[in-house]
Each structure stands twice: as structure tokens, then as C-alpha cells.
């Protein structure tokens, strides 16, 4: 099955993020942080998300004033979760977890709570389900 990342893109937009191109035509979503968190870099967001066991990649966005080592955005891809069996209904949950980390970027206790929720959610979706 194929899950478009459209559900995720809409969920990011609903939370006040700018999604480059206004949506997605493929499995990748490029989120521009400047609208919601103008001082936050993609590098810092990526590092905090990794602490919550969420993998994203810092990414430059159109007209980015930051260097490729800092960036003003991050990229999310749906194949990492869809290959584990997650579907459309899980995408808003994942976006909410990402938003909680980014909204609490310096709150280690909240990031740890999100990490526990991520691991609980993914427990039912093993990496290799044979």
C-alpha cells in the first residue's frame, strides 16, 4: 500500500507550519520553520527530534538565509513509517509528536515524554515484520 504524505502536510499546515509548495506530490515534506519559529534552525530541530527518537533531516528551504549546516527547515519522509505499517490515521499523531518537541525545544522533560510515546506507538509496528 502507499500512503501519501498529504495527510502529514495538512497536519503541519494546520499547526501553523509552512510546508514548501503548500503540500506534497511525493513521500517527502519540506517544512519551513521560519513562519512559526523564526529563530529556530533546522539543525537544532533535528537534534531535539533525534532525542525523542524521531528521525528527520535539517534541510534548506527556498530563499534560506542560513547556511546548509544550519538551515531554516527540516524534511520528513513517510516511507520510514509506512514500511512499518503505519497508515493515514497515524500521520496527524506523528505530526503532533514532532510539533510537541519543536514547541518545547529546550524542555528535556517534554522531549523525554514524547520519546516514551514514540516508542510506545512504534512497539506495535516492528521495524522488520516477518
Buried (B, 14 or more C-beta within 10 A) or exposed (E): EEBBBBBBBBBBBEBEBBBBEEBBEEBBBBBBBBEBBEEBBBBBBBEBBBEBBBEBBBBBBEEBEBEEEBBBBBBBBBEBBBEBEBEBEBBBBBBEBBBBBBBBBEBEEBBEBBBEBBEEBBEEBEEEEE
